[in-house]
Amino acid sequence: MEKSVIQRKAAAVEQLTEKFNNAKTVVVFDYPGLTVSAFTQLRTQLRELGGDVKVYKNNIARRASIAAGFDGLVDTLVGAKAIAISYDDVVAPAKAVYEFSKDNKAVKIVSGVIEGKVASVDQINELATLPSREVMLTMLAAGLLTPVREVAIGLNMLVEEKE
């Protein structure tokens, strides 16, 4: 029986390692005192954004993070931790957990991985507070159109002056 338990744990480490390797963003956070309904709400929110959140045993998470090359996560995987993973969007899990932590004080971001690099709490929070893609594109468009508008106003003033 002991061999089957070891095999299941090895399979869990392998599965989590694969998730770490395929993930765009990983967010590790504390959740003690969080109700089941609140955790389910966060899970649903992340699923809608193309991510997943799960509680792993620390030993399995440590071994998987080492196998995936994220040795910096090992020190943070102590106590009750949950791991949010996104395979598509870099910002989505960080933003979801960050916004969720505002309403639920039990949730506290500890560390994570952003595009294959171990990230600190500050880096995860920075990522989470970035404006959405649409807002950033709007800001870019406005920045690009401002000089054109200024030139058009200047040319219009020259035409009016000459008339």
C-alpha positions in Angstrom: 0.0 0.0 0.0 2.9 2.4 0.8 4.1 2.1 -2.8 0.8 3.1 -4.2 0.8 6.2 -2.0 4.3 7.1 -3.1 3.3 6.6 -6.8 0.2 8.8 -6.4 2.4 11.6 -4.8 5.0 11.2 -7.6 2.2 11.5 -10.1 0.9 14.6 -8.4 4.3 16.2 -8.4 4.7 15.4 -12.1 1.3 16.8 -12.9 1.9 20.1 -11.0 5.4 20.4 -12.6 3.7 20.2 -16.0 1.2 22.8 -14.9 4.0 25.1 -13.8 5.9 24.6 -17.0 2.8 25.4 -19.1 1.6 28.4 -17.0 2.0 32.0 -18.0 1.3 33.1 -14.5 1.3 31.4 -11.1 0.1 33.2 -8.0 0.7 31.6 -4.5 -1.4 33.0 -1.7 -2.5 32.4 1.9 -6.1 31.6 2.4 -6.6 30.6 6.1 -10.0 31.5 7.5 -11.5 31.8 4.0 -14.9 30.2 3.8 -15.7 27.4 1.3 -18.2 29.6 -0.5 -15.7 32.4 -0.9 -13.0 30.0 -2.1 -15.6 28.6 -4.6 -16.4 32.1 -5.8 -12.7 32.8 -6.4 -12.3 29.4 -8.2 -15.3 30.3 -10.4 -13.9 33.7 -11.2 -10.6 32.2 -12.2 -12.2 29.5 -14.3 -14.1 32.2 -16.3 -10.7 33.9 -16.9 -9.1 30.7 -18.2 -7.3 29.8 -15.0 -7.5 27.5 -12.1 -6.9 27.6 -8.4 -6.2 24.6 -6.2 -4.7 23.8 -2.8 -1.7 21.4 -3.0 0.2 19.8 -0.2 3.3 21.9 0.5 5.7 19.0 0.0 4.2 18.2 -3.5 4.2 21.9 -4.4 7.9 22.3 -3.3 9.0 19.3 -5.2 7.1 20.5 -8.3 8.5 24.0 -8.1 12.1 22.7 -7.9 11.4 20.3 -10.8 10.0 23.2 -12.9 13.1 25.3 -12.0 11.3 27.8 -9.7 13.5 27.3 -6.6 12.5 30.8 -5.3 9.0 29.5 -4.6 10.2 26.9 -2.1 10.6 29.3 0.8 7.1 30.7 0.4 5.4 27.3 0.4 5.0 27.0 4.1 1.6 26.8 5.8 -1.8 26.9 4.2 -1.2 28.0 0.6 -3.3 27.9 -2.6 -2.0 28.2 -6.1 -3.7 30.1 -8.9 -2.5 29.2 -12.4 -3.3 30.8 -15.8 -2.3 29.3 -19.1 -3.6 32.0 -21.4 -3.6 35.4 -19.7 -0.6 36.8 -17.9 -2.5 39.4 -15.8 -5.8 37.6 -15.1 -4.9 35.4 -12.1 -2.9 38.2 -10.4 -5.7 40.7 -10.9 -8.4 38.2 -9.8 -6.6 37.2 -6.6 -5.6 40.8 -5.9 -9.1 42.1 -6.3 -10.5 39.2 -4.3 -8.0 39.9 -1.4 -9.4 43.4 -1.1 -12.8 42.0 0.0 -11.4 39.0 1.8 -8.7 39.9 4.3 -7.8 36.2 4.8 -6.3 36.1 1.3 -2.8 37.4 1.0 -0.5 37.1 -2.0 2.8 35.6 -1.1 4.7 35.0 -4.3 4.4 33.7 -7.8 5.8 33.2 -11.3 5.4 35.5 -14.2 6.3 34.2 -17.6 8.8 31.7 -16.3 10.4 33.9 -13.7 9.8 33.8 -9.9 8.2 37.1 -8.8 7.9 38.8 -5.5 4.7 40.0 -3.8 5.4 43.6 -5.1 5.9 42.3 -8.7 2.6 40.4 -8.5 0.8 43.4 -7.1 2.3 45.6 -9.8 1.0 43.2 -12.5 -2.4 43.1 -10.8 -2.8 46.9 -10.8 -2.0 47.3 -14.5 -4.9 48.7 -16.5 -6.7 46.2 -18.7 -5.6 45.5 -22.2 -8.4 47.6 -23.7 -7.5 50.6 -21.5 -3.8 50.3 -22.4 -4.7 50.2 -26.2 -6.9 53.3 -25.7 -4.1 55.1 -24.0 -1.7 54.1 -26.8 -4.1 55.3 -29.4 -4.7 58.6 -27.6 -0.9 59.1 -27.3 -0.4 58.4 -31.0 -3.3 60.7 -32.1 -2.3 63.7 -29.9 0.7 64.8 -32.1 -1.4 64.4 -35.3 -4.2 66.5 -33.7 -1.7 69.2 -32.6 -0.3 69.4 -36.2 -3.8 69.6 -37.6 -4.7 72.5 -35.2 -1.4 74.2 -36.1 -2.1 73.9 -39.8 -5.6 75.1 -39.4 -4.4 78.2 -37.5 -1.9 78.9 -40.3 -4.7 78.7 -42.9 -6.9 81.0 -40.9 -4.1 83.5 -40.4 -3.3 83.7 -44.1 -6.9 84.3 -45.0 
